[in-house]
Amino acid sequence: MVRKAVFDPTDKDAFIEQRQRFDWTLLQNGTVFRYETAFHLDSACDRLAALGYLVHRIDGHDWTSTDDMYDAFARAMSYDPDYGRGPDAFVDTLRDVAAFTFGSDPSSTGTVLAVAGFDTVVHLDRYIAHVTLDGFACQARLAGLFGHPMLCLVQSTCPDLGPVGGVEVYRESVWEDPPPDSWPIHAGEIVEFRIETLGRDAAAFIEVIESVLFELLGDRVRWQVLAPTPLDGADTTGREADGRLECCDVVVSFGVRGEGDIGGVEDALYAALRTAGIRAGAMWDTGYSFGAERERIFAKYSALGQS
């Protein structure tokens, strides 16, 4: 068969549509990307599969050695485990994947390696974690010469996995537009939210959080709100030039665990805080799937560690 270009600038009308696709938003910035929750990783995989990509989904939460990782890669991409064991040998296998020898399909749009629980590898051997991603990025560049888009997506809370292949590993979004209202979670993870506010409002702030969580989530999931902590680098001394708005100086964190849907939590919190007249700054969310992160996250959210 003859492969066609995935993105073809010589067909102006088609190219305008191609540039709106999800895979374009990724590939224009690199080939290795990080997602902090299993939900976001799965959502990215689903979007790429819908575009015709061959997606190899691998779960590393239970790995106890880097050999477990290489074995999982071999099973997913159908090659002899002994052929790709070790960083140099794995790069050789990726070269074959790029050339459609195995683990890829010339009739597909491209190939995706998606690894949940990549923090397990980071904790086992940070060097191996880095060279694995770096090797993928280098061979994905070779695949580009063959008109073969290759992407590696990892679920990881580690902010400094890169650079790989000369490009940083970016924390990537799943949606170009506002995310959908649904965010399903499972009992094998804790999702943490962190929100900036003013120290003097922290007590009222926490009351609003607990009220919103009870109203929105009921008893379907559990949560634990932590005491406020100083915001790193916060300017706690002044107001804006017009004197109306103080700078946030603390951050309040809370964790959520259970089987259910936590979609809409952020919007509901911001709306309730506005109604209460309480200052709310930036909000971050991070998902911690159990595995290498279990002990650390349970130490932080001890109430959520109980069965």
N, C-alpha and C positions, 0 to 999 in steps of 0.2 A: 504494500500500500504506500501511497505518497502522503506524507504529513503536510498539513497546512500550517501556516504561521498562526499562533494563538492570538497575537496582536498584529494587525496588518495595516500600517499607516498609508499604504498605497490605495486602500479602499476607504476613502474619506468618510463616507456615511457609516460604514460598519465600524470604523475605528472610533468614531465618536461614542458609539454604544459600548464598544469593548473597553474603553477607558473608564466606564462607569462601573465595571464589574469588580467584585470583591478581590479576585486574584490580582488584578492590576494594582489595587491599593497596597497589596503586600509586596509584589515583585518589583515595583518601582523603587522600593527602599531597601531590599535585601532578600535573603532566602531563609534566614533563621529568626524565629519570633517567639516571644515568651507570653504566656497567658497565666494569670494568677489563680484562676479557678477552673475546676473540671467542667463546669457549665460553659464557660467562655471557650475553652479548648474544644469541647464537643460541638458548640455552635459554629466555630470556625471550620471544623472538619465537615460538618453537614453542608455548609455553604459551598465548600470546595468540591465535595462529592456531587452536589447538584450541578456544578459546572463541568462535570465529566472527569474530575481528577480521580486517580487511583489512590485511595487513602489507606495507609497501614497504621492502624491504631494499636498502641502498645501501652500496657500498664506496668509501671515500674515500682509501685508502692511496696511490693513484697520482696523485692530483690535484696539479697544479702551479700552479693559480690558483683564485681563488674563482669564476671563470667556469665552471671544470670542475664545481664544486659545483652551481651553478645549472642547468647542463645535465643533470646527473645527476638532480636533483630533477624537472626537466621530463619526462625520459624515464620516470621511475618513476611519476609521477602524470598522465602523458598530457596535458600542456598545451604550448602554444607557448613555446619557450625564451625568446624575446624578451619574452614577457608577464611573466615572473617574474624577470628579471635585475636584481639589486640588492636591498638590504634592504627598501626600501619596497614595491617591486613584488612581492617574495616574500610579504610580509605580505598583500597583496591576493589573491594566489593561494591562500593558506591560508584566507582568508575564504570563497573559493569552495569549497574542499575541505570546510570546515565545513558549508556549505549544500548539500552533495551535488551541486555543479555538475560536478565532475570529481575524480578522485583518491580517491573515496570511493564507498560503496555503501550505500544506505538499507536493503538487506536484510542487511547485516552487523551485527555487534555494535558496531563502532566502527572507527577508523582508526589505524594505527601507522606512524610514520616512524622507521626504525631505521638509524642511520648507523655503520658500522664505520670505524675509522681517523679519528675526528673530530679527533684531535690534529693531523692534517695541516692542518685549517682553523685550529686554534689557532695553529700556527706560521706559517701564511701571513698571517693577519690576525686578531689576537685580537678586535678590535672587531667584525668581521663574524661571527666565531664566536659572540660574545655576543648580538648583535642578532638573529641567526638563531634562536637558542634562545628569546630573549625574545619575538620575534614569534610563534613557535609557541605559547608559553605563553599569550599574550594571545588569540590566535585560538581556542585550545582552550577558553578560558573562554567565548568566544562560542558555540562548538559545544555546550557544555554546556547552553545555553539551548534548543538544538534537540534535546536528548536524544541527542547524538552524542558519545560519549567519544572523545577524541583523545589519543594519547600519542606522545611523542618519546623514543626511547631512543638514547643515543650510547655508543660504546665510546671511553673516554678515560681517561688516567691523570692528567688535570689535576684537582686537588681543589677549585678555586675557579672554576667556570664560572658560578655564579649570583651574586646572585639573578636569576631570570627570571620575569617576570610577578608580581613581588613575593614569590616563593617560592624558597628555595635549591634548587640542583640536588643531590639526594641521591645518594650511592653506594648503589645498591639491591641487594638480595639477590634471588636467583632462587627460592629455596625457603623456605617457612614451616617445613617440617620439616627434619631433618638432610639434607644433600645426598646424592645417590646416590654409589655407589662409582666411577662412571665419570667421567673427565675427559680426553677426547681432546684432544691438541695436534697441531700441524703444524709443519713445519720453518720456516715463515715467521713464527715468533714465539718469544720467550723468556719463560718464566714465572719470575718471581723470588719466592723465599720469604725472609722475614726473621723471625728468632726471637730473643727475648731470653734471656739467660743471665747467669751470673756470670763475670767476667773470669778468675778463677782456674781455672774449669772449662772454659774455651774450647777448649783443645787436645783434651781428651777429648770435648767436645761435638762438635767437627768430625769426630773419628774415628767417632763414632756416626752422624752424618749420612751420611758417605761409605759406611759399612757398610750402612745402610738403603737408600740409593739404589742401591747395587750389587745388593743382594738383591732389591729390589722392581722395579727397572727394567732391570737387566742392561745389555746393550749396545744396547737398543732406542732409547735416547736418550742424549744427552751432558749433563754437568752440570759446573759450576765453583763451588767453594766459596771465598768470599772471607775474608780475614783479619778478625777481629772489630774492630768500631769502637765507640767510646763511645756509649752510649745517651743521647740528648738528654734533659736534665732528670733523669737518674738520680740517686737518692740512694744513694751508695756508702759511707755512713758507718756505718749501723747495722743492727740486726736488728729483727724484729717484737717486740712487747711480751714475748712468752714466750721470746724469744731463740733460736728455732729456725730462723728463715728469713731469710736475707740478701736484700737487694733486688737485682734484676737491674741490672747496670751496663754491659753491652755487648750488641750485636746482631750476630748472624752471618747473613750473606746468602749465598744460593746461587741460581744460575740453571740452568734446565733447558731443553734444546732438542732437538727431534727429532720423528719421527713415532711416536706411541704414546699410551698411556693412563697418566696419572699419578694417577688416582683412588686414594685411600687413603694418599697420601704423608704428609699431616698426621697422621692417626691412627697410622700406623706409627712416625713419628718420636717422637711423644709417648710411645707405649708403650715404645719402645726406651730413651728417655731416663729414663723412670721406673724401668725395670728396672736401668739402670746407676747409678741414684741421683744423676743430674745434674739440677740445677735448670733448668727451662724455663719461660719466661714467655709473653707473648702472641706470636702468630704472624700475619703478614700475607702475602697472596699478591697479586701484580700481574702481569698479562699485558701484554707489549709486542709488538704486531704490527709487523712491519717497515714502513718508510715514513718518516715524519718522525722516528720514534724510533730508526731504525737506527744512526746514527753514535753517538748518546749511549749506547745500551745496549751496543753493541759495544766502546766505549771502556771500559765498566765490566767486561764479561765478554769479554775479548779472545780467550780460548780457544774461545768459542762462535761467534766470527765467522769462523772458518776453515771452508771448505767441506768 
